[in-house]
Amino acid sequence: MNTINFGLIGCGRIGTRHAEEISKTGTLKAVCDINPERTESIVKKHSANIYSSIDDLLSKEKDINVISICTPNGLHAEHTIKSLQAGFHVLCEKPMAIDVTDCKDMIDKAEASHKHLFIVKQNRFNPPIVALRKALVEGKLGKIFSVQLNCFWNRNENYYKNSEWKGTKALDGGVLYTQFSHFIDLLYWLIGDIKEVSAFTGNYAHKDIIEFEDTGAVIIEFFNGAIGTINFSINSYLKNMEGSITVFGEKGTVKVGGQYLNKLEYQCIRDYEIKDLTEGKPANNYGDYQGSMSNHGEVYKNIVDVLTNNGKIATSGIEGMKTVEIIDKIYSKAMLRKSLRGIL
């Protein structure tokens, strides 16, 4: 395999970002979106065949190796499964899906098709996160006692009003799926799987704008015995404020913060120091708001490594499903609490 050919499903803002990275690592052969303006905008920069139907692209494009799925969250499972069954490897944007059973179906279809399923979790490549993960794996912090995750961003009415899907339960799913699934993934990747949660959520500034919460507070217990908190909001005034994770262990404390988990803000570790960190990539800039760190280039390098050098997938379908399972636990407990409150 000399060069890897890609097809892109979904040509919105994140799809445009994918097109840029594909052009650096392979060849963009075809793009698909129901909005012709979006496909034409990408093709102006990247020569590719244009489709308005995923079925047409999958049936006609035989030279493609990987399909990149950048459609709304609620369509990820359907589009991934169609692509796998058509005989293509798949890279699926976060979140993998907004239903755990859909995640399992995606994994099963990948195995049955003998194709790779890659999940986008680009924050795993943030330099301070890589360094923290290394310290944890090597036991430098000793037994982990607790962890704090803070996610304080701004998503105002303008963010939602011009979108066909953002803010809807069916296609968006919730703040933890669209804005903060990367952060939840890092909890799992760094600390481990979550055993139990207790959650409170509310919609304070987005009533009649979105169909779910804009704020939440969560207490979590990990299977390894550690406890933690997740505090999240899209009500930070005017702009994103913070995305941080703080780990407290018997031998040290580390905080990775900034707005996007991109800065090592604090460390105090027995006989160990995290140093010589490389400069991280800037956040994805979408004009009037910013997203997570733009490490998509690392994601595509991993695809190339897997397909050409038998490398290891950076984030598998199983790991992608873990994020969805954790978010499902949080939302289920929040809904149960509200139901019980209504009964009482």
Phi, psi and omega in degrees: 000102183285313177225150181260128181261137185239148166244143184241120178252113184102112188241034175282205185297316180286329176297321176299321177296319178297318180302320179297316182287325177300319182296339180273338187241345182199211181233128176274109185268326185206148177230152183218131174199149179285346179258109184298332179296324181289317179294319181294326178297319179290319183292338176298329180260331186229113181296122181198157176286145184252135176225151173252355180232127178297325179298320178294316180299313184294330182275334187258333184266100185263349182265359182280142176260320186229135172256127176262122183262114181231034180272175177305151186311315185290352178255356183302314183296310181301313183288325176295313182296318177301317182292319178296315181292337177278355174101020181249149165291158183225136166250120182250128176296163176285155342289156180308318176195180176242021177213130184297321180295327175295320178301313180298321179297320178297316179296315180298319181291325177296317179295317181294328181272353183058042179236155179278143173240110179259141178242134180284116173221067192289343179292345175296343181265358176301128185309314180292331176290318177301317181293319178295317178301317179299316180297320179292316180298323181276001177074020184293333179265359181067207179294133180273126181269310184203167181212144175241132175240122178243131181227097184237098181239175175243125171225102187269184184299324181298328179300324186265330194291335181259016181250140177283343189229332182295135181092354178266145180294321187288323186248336178265303175101326181146164182301321181292334177281312188273314183271321195237016179295329176299321182292318178297320177302320181293326174303313180294315184293322184273318190252321180132184183285153185260131183271315187214148177223156168226131191221144172236134175224158177200159176245108187254322186242002185233027177298138183066010177246315179233161185262016182211196186286156167242001183210145176204152174227128189227137170250133185231150172237126179273158177296335180277003177099343179292153175242165182197173176228149171235122174241123183222148179200147170251024182254016175299128189296120173072326185207167176298140182253307191203142165225109187218155173224130180239128183246128178249118180234172182292339181244004181176166177228136180223135172237123171254122186224231192080195177277340191223032184055045186243002182228137172277102188269334183202139171209139173210099188231135180297120174055033181204146177217132172277123183211173178058042177287139175284159179289131180281164176287155175289165177289155173297122184256119181247031177087269184273001174204165179236151179252209182282181182297141185271068179262023183297335176300322178292325178298315181288327174298322179295319178301313179300317180297318180294316186279338182249336184235013183057037178289176181264135178296130182294317177222113184274173176299322179298316180292322176298322179293326180301319178300315181295322178299316181294315179297321178298319177299317181296310182293323180296317179292324178295318179293321179298317180299317180294322179296315179295323178297321179293324180290317182283000000 
